[in-house]
């Protein structure tokens, strides 16, 4: 099964610290990086609004989407046994 993760894209109409585009894994994480006056909408209000997938205000456009990634075998050991021998 392919991995799917939620991603929230914040596009500011005016740059903040030289950037217009920010990406987050949750609504709460937005407010750890961007102040409320830059985002232009309170966290609780944004939670309710993003159920539709997008919010556009005077200061920012915020979109909720899905990040698709390819499934990998990284971290899975072949054979299920530790390759080290007990003879040290």
Jmol script that loads the backbone (N, CA, C; Angstrom):
load data "model"
ATOM      1  N   UNK A   1       0.837  -1.181   0.000  1.00  0.00           N
ATOM      2  CA  UNK A   1       0.000   0.000   0.000  1.00  0.00           C
ATOM      3  C   UNK A   1       0.884   1.248   0.000  1.00  0.00           C
ATOM      4  N   UNK A   2       0.529   2.202  -0.815  1.00  0.00           N
ATOM      5  CA  UNK A   2       1.297   3.445  -0.880  1.00  0.00           C
ATOM      6  C   UNK A   2       0.994   4.293   0.350  1.00  0.00           C
ATOM      7  N   UNK A   3       2.005   5.028   0.791  1.00  0.00           N
ATOM      8  CA  UNK A   3       1.836   5.882   1.955  1.00  0.00           C
ATOM      9  C   UNK A   3       1.142   7.180   1.549  1.00  0.00           C
ATOM     10  N   UNK A   4       0.213   7.639   2.386  1.00  0.00           N
ATOM     11  CA  UNK A   4      -0.450   8.915   2.169  1.00  0.00           C
ATOM     12  C   UNK A   4      -0.408   9.697   3.467  1.00  0.00           C
ATOM     13  N   UNK A   5      -0.025  10.941   3.355  1.00  0.00           N
ATOM     14  CA  UNK A   5       0.046  11.809   4.529  1.00  0.00           C
ATOM     15  C   UNK A   5      -0.659  13.119   4.218  1.00  0.00           C
ATOM     16  N   UNK A   6      -1.216  13.707   5.248  1.00  0.00           N
ATOM     17  CA  UNK A   6      -1.869  14.996   5.114  1.00  0.00           C
ATOM     18  C   UNK A   6      -0.792  16.083   5.033  1.00  0.00           C
ATOM     19  N   UNK A   7      -1.028  17.077   4.182  1.00  0.00           N
ATOM     20  CA  UNK A   7      -0.131  18.217   4.107  1.00  0.00           C
ATOM     21  C   UNK A   7      -0.987  19.481   4.005  1.00  0.00           C
ATOM     22  N   UNK A   8      -0.553  20.521   4.696  1.00  0.00           N
ATOM     23  CA  UNK A   8      -1.260  21.790   4.646  1.00  0.00           C
ATOM     24  C   UNK A   8      -0.311  22.825   4.063  1.00  0.00           C
ATOM     25  N   UNK A   9      -0.730  23.431   2.962  1.00  0.00           N
ATOM     26  CA  UNK A   9       0.062  24.422   2.253  1.00  0.00           C
ATOM     27  C   UNK A   9      -0.489  25.807   2.586  1.00  0.00           C
ATOM     28  N   UNK A  10       0.369  26.658   3.128  1.00  0.00           N
ATOM     29  CA  UNK A  10      -0.004  28.037   3.431  1.00  0.00           C
ATOM     30  C   UNK A  10       0.699  28.930   2.419  1.00  0.00           C
ATOM     31  N   UNK A  11      -0.082  29.635   1.627  1.00  0.00           N
ATOM     32  CA  UNK A  11       0.453  30.592   0.651  1.00  0.00           C
ATOM     33  C   UNK A  11       0.086  31.990   1.126  1.00  0.00           C
ATOM     34  N   UNK A  12       1.089  32.734   1.551  1.00  0.00           N
ATOM     35  CA  UNK A  12       0.865  34.085   2.065  1.00  0.00           C
ATOM     36  C   UNK A  12       0.802  35.072   0.911  1.00  0.00           C
ATOM     37  N   UNK A  13      -0.077  36.072   1.029  1.00  0.00           N
ATOM     38  CA  UNK A  13      -0.181  37.099  -0.005  1.00  0.00           C
ATOM     39  C   UNK A  13       0.968  38.097   0.102  1.00  0.00           C
ATOM     40  N   UNK A  14       1.486  38.279   1.308  1.00  0.00           N
ATOM     41  CA  UNK A  14       2.669  39.109   1.550  1.00  0.00           C
ATOM     42  C   UNK A  14       3.725  38.230   2.217  1.00  0.00           C
ATOM     43  N   UNK A  15       4.982  38.285   1.774  1.00  0.00           N
ATOM     44  CA  UNK A  15       6.015  37.409   2.359  1.00  0.00           C
ATOM     45  C   UNK A  15       6.213  37.654   3.856  1.00  0.00           C
ATOM     46  N   UNK A  16       6.504  36.567   4.568  1.00  0.00           N
ATOM     47  CA  UNK A  16       6.876  36.626   5.974  1.00  0.00           C
ATOM     48  C   UNK A  16       8.264  36.022   6.081  1.00  0.00           C
ATOM     49  N   UNK A  17       9.205  36.797   6.577  1.00  0.00           N
ATOM     50  CA  UNK A  17      10.611  36.389   6.664  1.00  0.00           C
ATOM     51  C   UNK A  17      11.121  35.924   5.304  1.00  0.00           C
ATOM     52  N   UNK A  18      10.697  36.629   4.256  1.00  0.00           N
ATOM     53  CA  UNK A  18      11.201  36.382   2.907  1.00  0.00           C
ATOM     54  C   UNK A  18      10.563  35.217   2.170  1.00  0.00           C
ATOM     55  N   UNK A  19       9.566  34.565   2.762  1.00  0.00           N
ATOM     56  CA  UNK A  19       8.933  33.402   2.125  1.00  0.00           C
ATOM     57  C   UNK A  19       7.427  33.594   2.008  1.00  0.00           C
ATOM     58  N   UNK A  20       6.860  33.051   0.942  1.00  0.00           N
ATOM     59  CA  UNK A  20       5.410  33.082   0.750  1.00  0.00           C
ATOM     60  C   UNK A  20       4.764  31.713   0.947  1.00  0.00           C
ATOM     61  N   UNK A  21       5.507  30.646   0.737  1.00  0.00           N
ATOM     62  CA  UNK A  21       4.959  29.289   0.783  1.00  0.00           C
ATOM     63  C   UNK A  21       5.520  28.522   1.983  1.00  0.00           C
ATOM     64  N   UNK A  22       4.617  27.948   2.764  1.00  0.00           N
ATOM     65  CA  UNK A  22       4.976  27.143   3.922  1.00  0.00           C
ATOM     66  C   UNK A  22       4.169  25.842   3.871  1.00  0.00           C
ATOM     67  N   UNK A  23       4.758  24.743   4.350  1.00  0.00           N
ATOM     68  CA  UNK A  23       4.103  23.441   4.339  1.00  0.00           C
ATOM     69  C   UNK A  23       4.136  22.852   5.738  1.00  0.00           C
ATOM     70  N   UNK A  24       2.985  22.312   6.170  1.00  0.00           N
ATOM     71  CA  UNK A  24       2.850  21.808   7.531  1.00  0.00           C
ATOM     72  C   UNK A  24       2.129  20.469   7.538  1.00  0.00           C
ATOM     73  N   UNK A  25       2.315  19.715   8.616  1.00  0.00           N
ATOM     74  CA  UNK A  25       1.647  18.437   8.782  1.00  0.00           C
ATOM     75  C   UNK A  25       0.366  18.531   9.588  1.00  0.00           C
ATOM     76  N   UNK A  26       0.112  19.686  10.216  1.00  0.00           N
ATOM     77  CA  UNK A  26      -1.114  19.871  10.990  1.00  0.00           C
ATOM     78  C   UNK A  26      -1.429  21.361  11.088  1.00  0.00           C
ATOM     79  N   UNK A  27      -2.671  21.659  11.429  1.00  0.00           N
ATOM     80  CA  UNK A  27      -3.086  23.051  11.610  1.00  0.00           C
ATOM     81  C   UNK A  27      -2.342  23.661  12.789  1.00  0.00           C
ATOM     82  N   UNK A  28      -2.186  22.912  13.859  1.00  0.00           N
ATOM     83  CA  UNK A  28      -1.506  23.435  15.052  1.00  0.00           C
ATOM     84  C   UNK A  28      -0.066  23.829  14.746  1.00  0.00           C
ATOM     85  N   UNK A  29       0.603  23.094  13.863  1.00  0.00           N
ATOM     86  CA  UNK A  29       1.999  23.395  13.522  1.00  0.00           C
ATOM     87  C   UNK A  29       2.143  24.739  12.822  1.00  0.00           C
ATOM     88  N   UNK A  30       1.113  25.188  12.138  1.00  0.00           N
ATOM     89  CA  UNK A  30       1.162  26.485  11.453  1.00  0.00           C
ATOM     90  C   UNK A  30       1.474  27.585  12.449  1.00  0.00           C
ATOM     91  N   UNK A  31       0.805  27.535  13.590  1.00  0.00           N
ATOM     92  CA  UNK A  31       0.913  28.620  14.568  1.00  0.00           C
ATOM     93  C   UNK A  31       2.178  28.517  15.422  1.00  0.00           C
ATOM     94  N   UNK A  32       2.936  27.434  15.292  1.00  0.00           N
ATOM     95  CA  UNK A  32       4.254  27.354  15.917  1.00  0.00           C
ATOM     96  C   UNK A  32       5.273  28.149  15.104  1.00  0.00           C
ATOM     97  N   UNK A  33       4.996  28.350  13.810  1.00  0.00           N
ATOM     98  CA  UNK A  33       5.938  29.030  12.912  1.00  0.00           C
ATOM     99  C   UNK A  33       5.437  30.420  12.522  1.00  0.00           C
ATOM    100  N   UNK A  34       4.146  30.534  12.238  1.00  0.00           N
ATOM    101  CA  UNK A  34       3.584  31.793  11.753  1.00  0.00           C
ATOM    102  C   UNK A  34       2.663  32.408  12.800  1.00  0.00           C
ATOM    103  N   UNK A  35       2.808  33.714  13.063  1.00  0.00           N
ATOM    104  CA  UNK A  35       1.910  34.373  14.018  1.00  0.00           C
ATOM    105  C   UNK A  35       0.495  34.512  13.444  1.00  0.00           C
ATOM    106  N   UNK A  36      -0.465  34.628  14.333  1.00  0.00           N
ATOM    107  CA  UNK A  36      -1.866  34.754  13.951  1.00  0.00           C
ATOM    108  C   UNK A  36      -2.096  35.932  13.008  1.00  0.00           C
ATOM    109  N   UNK A  37      -1.443  37.064  13.263  1.00  0.00           N
ATOM    110  CA  UNK A  37      -1.677  38.233  12.405  1.00  0.00           C
ATOM    111  C   UNK A  37      -1.125  38.039  10.990  1.00  0.00           C
ATOM    112  N   UNK A  38      -0.194  37.129  10.795  1.00  0.00           N
ATOM    113  CA  UNK A  38       0.320  36.821   9.452  1.00  0.00           C
ATOM    114  C   UNK A  38      -0.629  35.866   8.734  1.00  0.00           C
ATOM    115  N   UNK A  39      -1.163  34.884   9.462  1.00  0.00           N
ATOM    116  CA  UNK A  39      -2.068  33.894   8.875  1.00  0.00           C
ATOM    117  C   UNK A  39      -3.439  34.519   8.602  1.00  0.00           C
ATOM    118  N   UNK A  40      -3.928  35.310   9.541  1.00  0.00           N
ATOM    119  CA  UNK A  40      -5.188  36.019   9.338  1.00  0.00           C
ATOM    120  C   UNK A  40      -6.436  35.239   9.734  1.00  0.00           C
ATOM    121  N   UNK A  41      -6.278  34.084  10.377  1.00  0.00           N
ATOM    122  CA  UNK A  41      -7.423  33.293  10.833  1.00  0.00           C
ATOM    123  C   UNK A  41      -6.986  32.511  12.068  1.00  0.00           C
ATOM    124  N   UNK A  42      -7.880  32.416  13.037  1.00  0.00           N
ATOM    125  CA  UNK A  42      -7.579  31.704  14.279  1.00  0.00           C
ATOM    126  C   UNK A  42      -7.534  30.198  14.030  1.00  0.00           C
ATOM    127  N   UNK A  43      -6.785  29.489  14.856  1.00  0.00           N
ATOM    128  CA  UNK A  43      -6.590  28.048  14.692  1.00  0.00           C
ATOM    129  C   UNK A  43      -7.918  27.281  14.714  1.00  0.00           C
ATOM    130  N   UNK A  44      -8.763  27.571  15.687  1.00  0.00           N
ATOM    131  CA  UNK A  44     -10.034  26.849  15.795  1.00  0.00           C
ATOM    132  C   UNK A  44     -10.916  27.094  14.578  1.00  0.00           C
ATOM    133  N   UNK A  45     -10.942  28.314  14.098  1.00  0.00           N
ATOM    134  CA  UNK A  45     -11.738  28.647  12.912  1.00  0.00           C
ATOM    135  C   UNK A  45     -11.188  27.937  11.687  1.00  0.00           C
ATOM    136  N   UNK A  46      -9.868  27.885  11.576  1.00  0.00           N
ATOM    137  CA  UNK A  46      -9.241  27.215  10.441  1.00  0.00           C
ATOM    138  C   UNK A  46      -9.545  25.715  10.455  1.00  0.00           C
ATOM    139  N   UNK A  47      -9.529  25.083  11.634  1.00  0.00           N
ATOM    140  CA  UNK A  47      -9.884  23.658  11.734  1.00  0.00           C
ATOM    141  C   UNK A  47     -11.263  23.406  11.129  1.00  0.00           C
ATOM    142  N   UNK A  48     -12.225  24.258  11.460  1.00  0.00           N
ATOM    143  CA  UNK A  48     -13.586  24.092  10.954  1.00  0.00           C
ATOM    144  C   UNK A  48     -13.688  24.406   9.467  1.00  0.00           C
ATOM    145  N   UNK A  49     -12.919  25.369   8.998  1.00  0.00           N
ATOM    146  CA  UNK A  49     -12.988  25.807   7.604  1.00  0.00           C
ATOM    147  C   UNK A  49     -12.304  24.833   6.664  1.00  0.00           C
ATOM    148  N   UNK A  50     -11.211  24.221   7.079  1.00  0.00           N
ATOM    149  CA  UNK A  50     -10.433  23.351   6.190  1.00  0.00           C
ATOM    150  C   UNK A  50     -11.112  22.013   5.891  1.00  0.00           C
ATOM    151  N   UNK A  51     -12.249  21.744   6.486  1.00  0.00           N
ATOM    152  CA  UNK A  51     -12.981  20.531   6.133  1.00  0.00           C
ATOM    153  C   UNK A  51     -13.356  20.553   4.656  1.00  0.00           C
ATOM    154  N   UNK A  52     -13.525  21.742   4.098  1.00  0.00           N
ATOM    155  CA  UNK A  52     -13.835  21.893   2.675  1.00  0.00           C
ATOM    156  C   UNK A  52     -12.580  21.781   1.812  1.00  0.00           C
ATOM    157  N   UNK A  53     -11.393  21.801   2.421  1.00  0.00           N
ATOM    158  CA  UNK A  53     -10.150  21.621   1.689  1.00  0.00           C
ATOM    159  C   UNK A  53      -9.380  22.888   1.391  1.00  0.00           C
ATOM    160  N   UNK A  54     -10.035  24.059   1.464  1.00  0.00           N
ATOM    161  CA  UNK A  54      -9.331  25.301   1.138  1.00  0.00           C
ATOM    162  C   UNK A  54      -9.941  26.481   1.870  1.00  0.00           C
ATOM    163  N   UNK A  55      -9.082  27.407   2.276  1.00  0.00           N
ATOM    164  CA  UNK A  55      -9.500  28.665   2.879  1.00  0.00           C
ATOM    165  C   UNK A  55      -8.768  29.787   2.159  1.00  0.00           C
ATOM    166  N   UNK A  56      -9.481  30.815   1.745  1.00  0.00           N
ATOM    167  CA  UNK A  56      -8.863  31.996   1.149  1.00  0.00           C
ATOM    168  C   UNK A  56      -9.320  33.214   1.930  1.00  0.00           C
ATOM    169  N   UNK A  57      -8.346  33.940   2.463  1.00  0.00           N
ATOM    170  CA  UNK A  57      -8.631  35.150   3.222  1.00  0.00           C
ATOM    171  C   UNK A  57      -7.827  36.317   2.667  1.00  0.00           C
ATOM    172  N   UNK A  58      -7.847  37.429   3.384  1.00  0.00           N
ATOM    173  CA  UNK A  58      -7.106  38.620   2.938  1.00  0.00           C
ATOM    174  C   UNK A  58      -5.601  38.439   3.030  1.00  0.00           C
ATOM    175  N   UNK A  59      -5.137  37.607   3.954  1.00  0.00           N
ATOM    176  CA  UNK A  59      -3.695  37.475   4.173  1.00  0.00           C
ATOM    177  C   UNK A  59      -3.087  36.190   3.613  1.00  0.00           C
ATOM    178  N   UNK A  60      -3.900  35.157   3.444  1.00  0.00           N
ATOM    179  CA  UNK A  60      -3.331  33.871   3.021  1.00  0.00           C
ATOM    180  C   UNK A  60      -4.381  32.982   2.356  1.00  0.00           C
ATOM    181  N   UNK A  61      -3.875  32.058   1.554  1.00  0.00           N
ATOM    182  CA  UNK A  61      -4.670  30.954   1.030  1.00  0.00           C
ATOM    183  C   UNK A  61      -4.090  29.685   1.634  1.00  0.00           C
ATOM    184  N   UNK A  62      -4.951  28.886   2.254  1.00  0.00           N
ATOM    185  CA  UNK A  62      -4.505  27.687   2.945  1.00  0.00           C
ATOM    186  C   UNK A  62      -5.248  26.504   2.350  1.00  0.00           C
ATOM    187  N   UNK A  63      -4.476  25.507   1.911  1.00  0.00           N
ATOM    188  CA  UNK A  63      -5.055  24.333   1.266  1.00  0.00           C
ATOM    189  C   UNK A  63      -4.640  23.077   2.015  1.00  0.00           C
ATOM    190  N   UNK A  64      -5.583  22.146   2.148  1.00  0.00           N
ATOM    191  CA  UNK A  64      -5.284  20.846   2.746  1.00  0.00           C
ATOM    192  C   UNK A  64      -5.253  19.823   1.621  1.00  0.00           C
ATOM    193  N   UNK A  65      -4.192  19.033   1.578  1.00  0.00           N
ATOM    194  CA  UNK A  65      -4.066  18.037   0.529  1.00  0.00           C
ATOM    195  C   UNK A  65      -3.449  16.762   1.049  1.00  0.00           C
ATOM    196  N   UNK A  66      -3.171  15.867   0.120  1.00  0.00           N
ATOM    197  CA  UNK A  66      -2.570  14.585   0.449  1.00  0.00           C
ATOM    198  C   UNK A  66      -1.207  14.493  -0.214  1.00  0.00           C
ATOM    199  N   UNK A  67      -0.215  14.127   0.568  1.00  0.00           N
ATOM    200  CA  UNK A  67       1.129  13.920   0.070  1.00  0.00           C
ATOM    201  C   UNK A  67       1.273  12.437  -0.239  1.00  0.00           C
ATOM    202  N   UNK A  68       1.486  12.123  -1.500  1.00  0.00           N
ATOM    203  CA  UNK A  68       1.635  10.728  -1.914  1.00  0.00           C
ATOM    204  C   UNK A  68       3.119  10.395  -1.979  1.00  0.00           C
ATOM    205  N   UNK A  69       3.495   9.265  -1.426  1.00  0.00           N
ATOM    206  CA  UNK A  69       4.895   8.856  -1.495  1.00  0.00           C
ATOM    207  C   UNK A  69       4.965   7.375  -1.849  1.00  0.00           C
ATOM    208  N   UNK A  70       6.070   7.009  -2.425  1.00  0.00           N
ATOM    209  CA  UNK A  70       6.269   5.632  -2.848  1.00  0.00           C
ATOM    210  C   UNK A  70       6.649   4.775  -1.653  1.00  0.00           C
ATOM    211  N   UNK A  71       6.105   3.582  -1.607  1.00  0.00           N
ATOM    212  CA  UNK A  71       6.447   2.641  -0.539  1.00  0.00           C
ATOM    213  C   UNK A  71       7.862   2.135  -0.768  1.00  0.00           C
ATOM    214  N   UNK A  72       8.634   2.056   0.292  1.00  0.00           N
ATOM    215  CA  UNK A  72      10.011   1.579   0.178  1.00  0.00           C
ATOM    216  C   UNK A  72      10.225   0.376   1.074  1.00  0.00           C
ATOM    217  N   UNK A  73      11.329  -0.300   0.852  1.00  0.00           N
ATOM    218  CA  UNK A  73      11.727  -1.412   1.713  1.00  0.00           C
ATOM    219  C   UNK A  73      12.799  -0.990   2.699  1.00  0.00           C
ATOM    220  N   UNK A  74      13.068   0.290   2.755  1.00  0.00           N
ATOM    221  CA  UNK A  74      14.093   0.802   3.639  1.00  0.00           C
ATOM    222  C   UNK A  74      13.746   0.458   5.079  1.00  0.00           C
ATOM    223  N   UNK A  75      14.686  -0.090   5.794  1.00  0.00           N
ATOM    224  CA  UNK A  75      14.485  -0.440   7.191  1.00  0.00           C
ATOM    225  C   UNK A  75      13.964  -1.848   7.410  1.00  0.00           C
ATOM    226  N   UNK A  76      13.597  -2.535   6.340  1.00  0.00           N
ATOM    227  CA  UNK A  76      13.115  -3.904   6.454  1.00  0.00           C
ATOM    228  C   UNK A  76      14.273  -4.842   6.149  1.00  0.00           C
ATOM    229  N   UNK A  77      14.593  -5.698   7.100  1.00  0.00           N
ATOM    230  CA  UNK A  77      15.720  -6.619   6.910  1.00  0.00           C
ATOM    231  C   UNK A  77      15.255  -7.865   6.189  1.00  0.00           C
ATOM    232  N   UNK A  78      16.039  -8.299   5.244  1.00  0.00           N
ATOM    233  CA  UNK A  78      15.716  -9.523   4.506  1.00  0.00           C
ATOM    234  C   UNK A  78      15.906 -10.728   5.403  1.00  0.00           C
ATOM    235  N   UNK A  79      15.015 -11.684   5.320  1.00  0.00           N
ATOM    236  CA  UNK A  79      15.128 -12.915   6.092  1.00  0.00           C
ATOM    237  C   UNK A  79      14.656 -12.791   7.520  1.00  0.00           C
ATOM    238  N   UNK A  80      14.499 -11.583   8.026  1.00  0.00           N
ATOM    239  CA  UNK A  80      13.994 -11.397   9.361  1.00  0.00           C
ATOM    240  C   UNK A  80      14.973 -11.702  10.476  1.00  0.00           C
ATOM    241  N   UNK A  81      16.203 -12.168  10.156  1.00  0.00           N
ATOM    242  CA  UNK A  81      17.190 -12.480  11.181  1.00  0.00           C
ATOM    243  C   UNK A  81      18.294 -11.444  11.165  1.00  0.00           C
ATOM    244  N   UNK A  82      18.921 -11.286  12.286  1.00  0.00           N
ATOM    245  CA  UNK A  82      20.070 -10.401  12.380  1.00  0.00           C
ATOM    246  C   UNK A  82      21.253 -11.082  11.697  1.00  0.00           C
ATOM    247  N   UNK A  83      21.947 -10.399  10.795  1.00  0.00           N
ATOM    248  CA  UNK A  83      23.045 -10.981  10.020  1.00  0.00           C
ATOM    249  C   UNK A  83      24.322 -11.187  10.836  1.00  0.00           C
ATOM    250  N   UNK A  84      24.376 -10.616  12.043  1.00  0.00           N
ATOM    251  CA  UNK A  84      25.578 -10.773  12.869  1.00  0.00           C
ATOM    252  C   UNK A  84      25.618 -12.167  13.481  1.00  0.00           C
ATOM    253  N   UNK A  85      26.785 -12.726  13.571  1.00  0.00           N
ATOM    254  CA  UNK A  85      26.911 -14.041  14.219  1.00  0.00           C
ATOM    255  C   UNK A  85      27.220 -13.854  15.703  1.00  0.00           C
ATOM    256  N   UNK A  86      26.971 -14.896  16.457  1.00  0.00           N
ATOM    257  CA  UNK A  86      27.223 -14.837  17.891  1.00  0.00           C
ATOM    258  C   UNK A  86      28.691 -15.000  18.232  1.00  0.00           C
ATOM    259  N   UNK A  87      29.522 -15.400  17.260  1.00  0.00           N
ATOM    260  CA  UNK A  87      30.954 -15.562  17.496  1.00  0.00           C
ATOM    261  C   UNK A  87      31.632 -14.216  17.355  1.00  0.00           C
ATOM    262  N   UNK A  88      32.053 -13.678  18.444  1.00  0.00           N
ATOM    263  CA  UNK A  88      32.676 -12.343  18.393  1.00  0.00           C
ATOM    264  C   UNK A  88      34.114 -12.425  18.695  1.00  0.00           C
TER     265      UNK A  88
END
end "model"
wireframe off; spacefill off
backbone 0.3
color backbone group
